[in-house]
Amino acid sequence: MNSTAPLMVPVGTPRRVFIIAAILGGVGLLIAAVLGHVVVGLLLLCGLALGAVNNILTVRSILKFTAAGDPDRKKFAKASLVRLAYISLIAALFLIVFRREGIAVLAGLAVFHLLAAVATSVPALKEFRKA
């Protein structure tokens, strides 16, 4: 990706979401290891990482298209669909290769996106309460 957008930006998901996701991934791996299911813990970490990568690429894509001045919505939508297709393909490959344990990848993706949604909506809700 040959973009001038920085890897991490203050726009979008706050950094604390990445930190919380990493901590949850570590705790999940530890619990899975204690229960004798290390692979499940590792796959949960993979799902969290996929969610983080998707989030970073989304923010970079938004910055790239808005920096162009008059963003082309069709081009942006196509780029988003391609990105989501790659993330989905990777998750599906984990599901196929690891069968039952592969569901942990989807759980990791879901947890990351839930964290990101909560973290970005809470400040907006606080502003609505002030108004």
C-alpha positions in Angstrom: 0.0 0.0 0.0 1.7 3.2 -1.2 -0.2 5.7 0.9 1.0 8.8 2.6 -1.5 8.3 5.4 0.1 7.4 8.8 -0.3 3.9 10.2 -2.1 5.1 13.3 -4.1 8.4 13.4 -6.1 10.1 16.1 -9.2 9.9 13.8 -11.4 6.9 14.2 -10.8 4.3 16.9 -9.0 5.5 20.0 -5.7 3.8 20.9 -7.2 2.4 24.1 -9.3 0.0 22.0 -6.1 -1.6 20.6 -4.7 -1.8 24.1 -7.9 -3.3 25.5 -8.0 -5.8 22.6 -4.4 -6.8 23.2 -5.1 -7.4 26.9 -8.3 -9.3 26.2 -6.4 -11.4 23.7 -3.7 -12.2 26.3 -6.3 -13.1 28.9 -8.2 -15.2 26.4 -5.0 -17.0 25.5 -4.1 -17.6 29.1 -7.6 -19.0 29.9 -7.6 -21.2 26.8 -4.1 -22.5 27.7 -5.2 -23.3 31.3 -8.2 -25.1 29.9 -6.0 -27.0 27.4 -7.1 -25.3 24.3 -4.1 -23.1 23.3 -5.2 -23.2 19.6 -8.5 -21.5 20.5 -6.6 -18.7 22.3 -4.2 -18.2 19.4 -7.1 -18.1 17.0 -8.9 -15.5 19.2 -5.7 -13.4 19.0 -5.7 -13.8 15.2 -9.3 -12.6 15.1 -8.5 -9.6 17.2 -5.5 -8.8 15.0 -7.6 -9.1 11.9 -10.1 -6.6 13.4 -7.3 -4.2 14.3 -5.8 -4.5 10.7 -9.2 -3.9 9.2 -9.7 -0.9 11.5 -6.4 0.7 10.6 -6.9 0.1 6.9 -10.4 1.6 7.1 -9.0 4.8 8.7 -6.2 5.0 6.2 -8.7 4.6 3.4 -11.0 7.3 4.8 -8.0 9.7 5.0 -6.8 8.9 1.6 -10.2 9.5 -0.1 -11.0 12.6 1.9 -7.5 14.1 1.2 -8.3 13.8 -2.5 -10.6 16.8 -2.2 -13.8 15.6 -3.9 -13.9 11.9 -2.9 -15.4 9.5 -5.4 -17.9 7.4 -3.4 -18.0 4.6 -5.9 -14.2 4.2 -5.7 -14.3 4.3 -1.9 -17.1 1.8 -1.7 -15.2 -0.6 -4.1 -12.1 -0.2 -2.0 -14.1 -1.0 1.2 -15.7 -4.1 -0.4 -12.3 -5.4 -1.5 -10.8 -4.8 2.0 -13.7 -6.6 3.6 -13.5 -9.4 1.1 -9.9 -10.0 2.0 -10.6 -9.9 5.8 -13.5 -12.3 5.2 -11.4 -14.6 3.1 -8.7 -14.8 5.7 -11.3 -15.6 8.4 -12.9 -18.2 6.2 -9.5 -19.9 5.7 -9.1 -20.1 9.4 -12.5 -21.7 9.7 -11.8 -24.2 7.0 -8.3 -25.1 8.3 -9.2 -25.3 12.0 -12.8 -26.5 11.7 -14.4 -26.2 15.2 -11.7 -24.1 16.8 -11.7 -21.6 13.9 -14.9 -20.0 15.2 -12.5 -18.2 17.7 -11.3 -16.1 14.8 -14.8 -14.8 14.2 -15.2 -14.2 17.9 -12.1 -12.2 18.0 -13.3 -10.1 15.0 -16.6 -9.5 16.7 -15.1 -8.5 20.0 -12.7 -6.0 18.4 -15.5 -4.4 16.4 -17.7 -4.3 19.4 -15.0 -2.6 21.4 -14.4 -0.1 18.5 -18.1 0.7 18.2 -18.5 1.3 21.9 -15.3 3.4 22.1 -16.3 5.6 19.2 -20.0 6.0 20.3 -19.4 6.8 24.0 -17.9 10.2 23.4 -20.8 11.1 21.0 -23.3 10.0 23.6 -21.6 12.2 26.3 -21.8 15.2 24.0 -25.6 14.5 23.4 -26.1 14.5 27.1 -24.4 17.9 27.6 -26.6 19.5 24.9 
